[in-house]
Every structure is written in C-alpha cells, then in structure tokens.
C-alpha cells in the first residue's frame, strides 16, 4: 500500500466531553482517545482528514514560546470547511451539530448561488467555526 498524505486539523478544547458530543453530532467517527498526559481525541472526517481536539494542557505543549491559546469565541483565525454530498446533508450535519451543543452561524452570502455552492456554518463549544458546504458546480469541489 502506498503512502497517503493526511490533513490533521488540531484544535484546543476547554471541555473534551463537549467537543466529543459536537464531533459526533457532525457525524465524525472517533479513531483514538488519549489518556493521562495525552488528553487528545482524534476524529475521522474522511480517510485522509482527521480532526484532533486537545485539552488545553496538552495543546499548550506545542505552542511557540510567548504564545497563548486564542479565545475562538472572540477571534476567528480560520473557517474549517467540510464538504457534504448535498444541500440536505449540509442541513442535517448542522442541525445535528447544534443539537449536540454547537451554535448555528449566520446564513452564508447569497452570491454563493452563482458558484453553485450551498453552505451553512456552526460553531463548536470552544468557538471554532465549521462551514459545511455542498458545491454543485465546478467551483472547487463540484463536478
């Protein structure tokens, strides 16, 4: 079997149990859960995309000297975009994530229609923003 590149999205979490409920709500599958000093939970979105939630003490071991963990409730550095197979799946993923402790984001810009994109956003319990998108045209994901 040949090497397959992977994308690891690492996020700090103040409450791993809340993060786990949210991830399960998005439909992610748990791959690994650390214990002891490694307070990390790894979820699979696709074969080559993993989302890792780390408790703050674990997360802070990887920070550069002098850096602090951002408060994602007041600062947004990135939108974590996950693709869906249909507009219905977008709505389902967001609704389930909200039911699992997430917060629904604002409606996305209407000009997404011209690109054949349908998207919604949801914030996890730590404030990280996930955009769920279905692209029906060529843009960047569609056929």
C-alpha positions as CSV (number, residue, x, y, z in Angstrom):
1,X,0.0,0.0,0.0
2,X,1.4,3.4,-0.9
3,X,1.7,6.4,1.4
4,X,-1.4,8.5,1.7
5,X,-1.0,12.1,2.7
6,X,-3.3,13.2,5.5
7,X,-4.5,16.5,6.8
8,X,-4.7,16.9,10.6
9,X,-6.8,19.7,12.0
10,X,-5.7,20.4,15.6
11,X,-7.9,22.4,17.9
12,X,-7.7,23.3,21.6
13,X,-10.7,22.3,23.8
14,X,-11.7,23.5,27.2
15,X,-14.1,20.6,27.6
16,X,-13.3,17.4,25.7
17,X,-16.6,15.9,26.5
18,X,-18.5,18.8,24.9
19,X,-16.1,18.6,21.9
20,X,-16.8,14.9,21.5
21,X,-20.6,15.4,21.6
22,X,-20.2,18.2,18.9
23,X,-17.9,16.0,16.7
24,X,-20.3,13.1,17.0
25,X,-23.1,15.5,16.1
26,X,-21.2,16.4,12.9
27,X,-21.1,12.7,12.0
28,X,-17.4,12.2,12.7
29,X,-16.1,8.8,13.8
30,X,-13.8,8.6,16.8
31,X,-10.4,7.0,15.9
32,X,-8.4,7.4,19.1
33,X,-8.7,8.9,22.6
34,X,-5.6,9.5,24.7
35,X,-5.4,9.4,28.5
36,X,-3.0,10.6,31.2
37,X,-0.8,13.4,29.9
38,X,-2.1,13.0,26.3
39,X,-5.7,14.4,26.6
40,X,-6.5,14.2,22.9
41,X,-9.4,12.8,20.9
42,X,-9.0,12.1,17.2
43,X,-11.9,12.0,14.8
44,X,-12.0,10.9,11.2
45,X,-14.0,13.0,8.6
46,X,-12.6,11.2,5.6
47,X,-9.8,8.7,5.1
48,X,-7.2,11.4,4.9
49,X,-8.7,14.2,7.1
50,X,-8.6,13.9,10.8
51,X,-9.8,16.4,13.4
52,X,-8.0,16.4,16.7
53,X,-9.3,18.1,19.9
54,X,-6.7,18.6,22.6
55,X,-7.3,19.6,26.2
56,X,-5.6,22.9,26.9
57,X,-2.7,21.5,28.9
58,X,-1.9,19.1,26.1
59,X,-2.4,21.8,23.4
60,X,-0.1,24.2,25.1
61,X,2.9,21.9,24.9
62,X,3.0,22.6,21.2
63,X,2.8,26.4,21.4
64,X,5.8,28.6,20.5
65,X,7.3,30.4,23.4
66,X,5.4,33.5,24.4
67,X,2.2,32.4,22.6
68,X,-1.2,32.0,24.2
69,X,-4.2,29.9,23.1
70,X,-6.7,32.2,21.2
71,X,-10.2,32.6,22.5
72,X,-12.1,31.4,19.5
73,X,-15.3,33.0,20.9
74,X,-13.8,36.4,20.3
75,X,-11.3,35.8,17.5
76,X,-11.7,33.8,14.3
77,X,-8.5,32.8,12.6
78,X,-9.8,30.1,10.3
79,X,-13.0,28.6,8.9
80,X,-12.8,24.8,8.9
81,X,-14.7,23.8,5.8
82,X,-16.1,20.3,5.4
83,X,-17.8,19.1,2.2
84,X,-21.2,17.4,2.0
85,X,-22.8,15.4,-0.8
86,X,-26.0,17.5,-0.9
87,X,-27.7,20.6,0.5
88,X,-29.8,18.2,2.6
89,X,-26.7,16.7,4.1
90,X,-25.4,20.3,4.9
91,X,-28.6,21.0,6.8
92,X,-28.6,17.6,8.5
93,X,-25.0,18.0,9.7
94,X,-25.5,21.5,11.0
95,X,-28.8,20.6,12.8
96,X,-27.2,17.5,14.5
97,X,-24.2,19.6,15.5
98,X,-26.4,22.2,17.0
99,X,-28.4,19.5,18.9
100,X,-25.0,18.3,20.2
101,X,-24.0,21.7,21.7
102,X,-23.0,23.7,18.6
103,X,-24.3,27.2,17.7
104,X,-25.7,27.9,14.3
105,X,-23.8,30.6,12.4
106,X,-25.1,33.3,10.1
107,X,-26.6,32.5,6.7
108,X,-23.8,32.5,4.1
109,X,-23.7,35.1,1.4
110,X,-26.5,34.8,-1.3
111,X,-23.9,35.2,-4.0
112,X,-22.7,31.6,-3.2
113,X,-25.6,30.7,-5.5
114,X,-23.8,32.0,-8.6
115,X,-21.0,29.5,-7.8
116,X,-23.3,26.6,-7.2
117,X,-22.5,26.5,-3.5
118,X,-24.8,25.8,-0.6
119,X,-23.2,26.3,2.8
120,X,-24.0,26.8,6.5
121,X,-21.8,27.3,9.5
122,X,-21.8,26.0,13.0
123,X,-19.6,26.9,16.0
124,X,-18.3,24.2,18.3
125,X,-18.4,24.6,22.1
126,X,-15.0,26.3,22.1
127,X,-15.9,28.8,19.3
128,X,-14.2,27.1,16.4
129,X,-16.2,27.7,13.2
130,X,-17.1,24.8,10.9
131,X,-18.5,25.6,7.5
132,X,-20.4,22.7,5.8
133,X,-20.6,23.2,2.1
134,X,-22.1,21.4,-0.9
135,X,-20.8,22.5,-4.3
136,X,-23.0,21.5,-7.3
137,X,-20.9,23.3,-10.0
138,X,-17.2,23.4,-10.9
139,X,-16.0,25.9,-8.3
140,X,-13.6,24.0,-6.2
141,X,-15.4,20.7,-5.3
142,X,-18.2,20.0,-7.7
143,X,-18.1,18.1,-10.9
